[in-house]
Amino acid sequence: MQRVLEWCDDLEILKELISEIVEGVLELVVDQFGNYVVQYVVEHGGESVRAMIVMRLKGLMVMLSCQKYGSNVMEKCLTIGRIHDRLIIAADIVGASEDQILMVMVNEHGNYVIQKMLETAAAEWVVDLIVIVVNRNFFRLIHYVHGRHVLAHLQILLAARERRRLLALLTPPLYYLG
């Protein structure tokens, strides 16, 4: 299917195929092979198609993050998506209950989605909300291998954020350099 999408010259057929993929995205994202088709469309289908896919997955992000194939699609959407797409995904996940967020953090697939969400955070509030959940549940998270992965990734991100803040304070304004 990916090769058909790649090599199809007929725009009407291509448009119809993509429409069918978007329509059946809920079944495809959790499929062993279908998830690759969705990832391909997310990457090559354009902003409007990607936005439609993200909107069709809205409300299912927590469940998909913890699913082997769905998590790959979530990561691709975070990597390739525009700021708006990433905010929808982040809001869906951090808007879940704290127990659900923790479930994603300690899940063997979900922890990668959280890490990618932190890497590609479209807004500081995304990182800040994850920090709040982590601070409240630190001792629960360290008991899980995948929870420790999230903690380590968050520690690296926060250290980099602090370095940038300190550099901004130490850097003289440009008008002093003249």
Phi, psi and omega per residue, in radians:
M1 nan -0.679 3.118
Q2 -1.093 -0.722 3.126
R3 -1.147 -0.663 3.097
V4 -1.073 -0.798 3.117
L5 -1.101 -0.665 -3.110
E6 -1.198 -0.700 -2.999
W7 -1.804 -0.058 -3.115
C8 -1.182 2.190 3.139
D9 -1.675 -0.334 -3.096
D10 -1.477 1.927 -3.070
L11 -1.109 -0.578 3.112
E12 -1.144 -0.765 3.115
I13 -1.143 -0.765 3.128
L14 -1.042 -0.798 3.136
K15 -1.071 -0.730 3.135
E16 -1.159 -0.742 3.111
L17 -1.078 -0.811 -3.140
I18 -1.117 -0.679 3.098
S19 -1.066 -0.741 3.105
E20 -1.144 -0.675 3.124
I21 -1.149 -0.776 3.115
V22 -1.101 -0.727 3.141
E23 -1.082 -0.699 -3.102
G24 -1.738 0.331 -3.026
V25 -1.038 -0.579 -3.111
L26 -1.125 -0.618 3.095
E27 -1.377 -0.627 -3.057
L28 -1.252 -0.662 -3.048
V29 -1.133 -0.452 -3.114
V30 -1.731 0.107 -3.116
D31 -1.639 2.508 -3.116
Q32 -0.955 -0.655 -3.128
F33 -1.875 -0.575 -3.119
G34 -1.073 -0.530 -3.125
N35 -1.103 -0.535 3.111
Y36 -1.213 -0.618 3.101
V37 -1.141 -0.774 3.124
V38 -1.116 -0.749 3.111
Q39 -1.051 -0.706 3.126
Y40 -1.091 -0.773 -3.137
V41 -1.176 -0.680 3.086
V42 -1.024 -0.748 -3.081
E43 -1.347 -0.651 -2.999
H44 -1.993 -0.061 -3.035
G45 -1.475 -0.169 -3.136
G46 1.670 2.907 -3.042
E47 -1.096 -0.738 -3.073
S48 -1.190 -0.685 3.110
V49 -1.157 -0.771 3.122
R50 -1.062 -0.747 3.131
A51 -1.088 -0.685 3.102
M52 -1.122 -0.725 3.130
I53 -1.111 -0.824 -3.141
V54 -1.050 -0.738 -3.141
M55 -1.153 -0.622 3.115
R56 -1.217 -0.440 -3.139
L57 -1.591 -0.137 -3.113
K58 -1.015 2.359 -3.104
G59 1.614 -0.189 -3.120
L60 -2.048 0.080 -3.009
M61 -1.067 -0.685 -3.141
V62 -1.122 -0.849 -3.132
M63 -1.099 -0.775 -3.124
L64 -1.169 -0.592 3.127
S65 -1.102 -0.530 -3.113
C66 -1.619 0.084 -3.111
Q67 -1.846 2.424 -3.019
K68 -0.906 -0.897 -3.060
Y69 -1.506 -0.638 3.119
G70 -1.089 -0.609 -3.136
S71 -1.126 -0.578 3.098
N72 -1.133 -0.683 3.107
V73 -1.174 -0.725 3.122
M74 -1.050 -0.782 3.128
E75 -1.090 -0.717 3.137
K76 -1.120 -0.730 3.105
C77 -1.086 -0.676 3.116
L78 -1.222 -0.643 -3.104
T79 -1.278 -0.776 -3.021
I80 -1.644 -0.461 -3.001
G81 -1.114 2.718 3.034
R82 -1.283 3.007 3.137
I83 -0.947 -0.769 -3.118
H84 -1.054 -0.768 3.117
D85 -1.078 -0.794 -3.123
R86 -1.141 -0.630 3.109
L87 -1.176 -0.659 3.106
I88 -1.108 -0.788 3.135
I89 -1.109 -0.837 -3.121
A90 -1.077 -0.777 -3.131
A91 -1.106 -0.657 3.133
D92 -1.141 -0.709 -3.103
I93 -1.364 -0.886 -3.106
V94 -1.307 -0.227 3.062
G95 -1.443 -0.115 3.105
A96 -1.318 3.039 3.101
S97 -1.166 2.756 -3.129
E98 -1.050 -0.643 3.103
D99 -1.107 -0.668 3.117
Q100 -1.193 -0.702 3.108
I101 -1.091 -0.765 3.103
L102 -1.078 -0.690 3.115
M103 -1.041 -0.710 3.110
V104 -1.167 -0.741 -3.106
M105 -1.073 -0.630 -3.077
V106 -1.685 -0.026 -3.138
N107 -1.345 2.511 -3.101
E108 -1.088 -0.430 3.100
H109 -1.822 -0.690 -3.080
G110 -1.100 -0.572 -3.108
N111 -1.077 -0.541 3.102
Y112 -1.238 -0.597 3.087
V113 -1.143 -0.766 3.102
I114 -1.070 -0.783 3.133
Q115 -1.072 -0.744 3.127
K116 -1.175 -0.636 3.108
M117 -1.113 -0.696 3.101
L118 -1.181 -0.736 3.125
E119 -1.067 -0.700 -3.012
T120 -1.824 0.286 -3.055
A121 -0.877 2.146 -3.121
A122 -1.445 -0.179 -3.131
A123 -2.643 2.589 -3.132
E124 -1.081 -0.537 -3.106
W125 -1.088 -0.480 3.113
V126 -1.097 -0.886 3.126
V127 -1.108 -0.746 -3.118
D128 -1.065 -0.703 3.115
L129 -1.172 -0.679 3.083
I130 -1.124 -0.704 3.110
V131 -1.060 -0.720 3.129
I132 -1.072 -0.829 3.131
V133 -1.090 -0.748 3.140
V134 -1.111 -0.791 -3.130
N135 -1.054 -0.688 -3.130
R136 -1.281 -0.383 -3.012
N137 -2.212 0.390 -3.066
F138 -0.920 -0.846 -3.055
F139 -1.235 -0.389 3.018
R140 -1.326 -0.705 -3.066
L141 -1.183 -0.642 -3.074
I142 -1.197 -0.221 3.113
H143 -1.419 -0.110 -3.104
Y144 -2.078 2.359 3.116
V145 -0.961 -0.837 -3.080
H146 -1.270 -0.496 3.025
G147 -1.140 -0.687 3.101
R148 -1.156 -0.577 3.075
H149 -1.082 -0.772 3.111
V150 -1.098 -0.768 3.132
L151 -1.044 -0.771 -3.133
A152 -1.131 -0.747 -3.138
H153 -1.129 -0.735 3.126
L154 -1.136 -0.683 3.117
Q155 -1.067 -0.755 3.116
I156 -1.110 -0.775 3.133
L157 -1.093 -0.768 -3.129
L158 -1.180 -0.636 3.085
A159 -1.125 -0.723 3.113
A160 -1.145 -0.689 3.122
R161 -1.095 -0.743 3.137
E162 -1.163 -0.699 3.089
R163 -1.056 -0.764 3.114
R164 -1.085 -0.703 -3.139
R165 -1.131 -0.769 3.138
L166 -1.161 -0.700 3.097
L167 -1.094 -0.663 3.116
A168 -1.123 -0.607 3.115
L169 -1.266 -0.579 -3.072
L170 -1.493 -0.402 -3.090
T171 -1.297 2.171 -3.141
P172 -1.232 2.590 3.081
P173 -1.052 2.659 -3.095
L174 -1.067 -0.555 -3.104
Y175 -1.207 -0.300 3.054
Y176 -1.395 -0.315 -3.076
L177 -1.434 -0.266 -3.016
G178 -1.229 nan nan
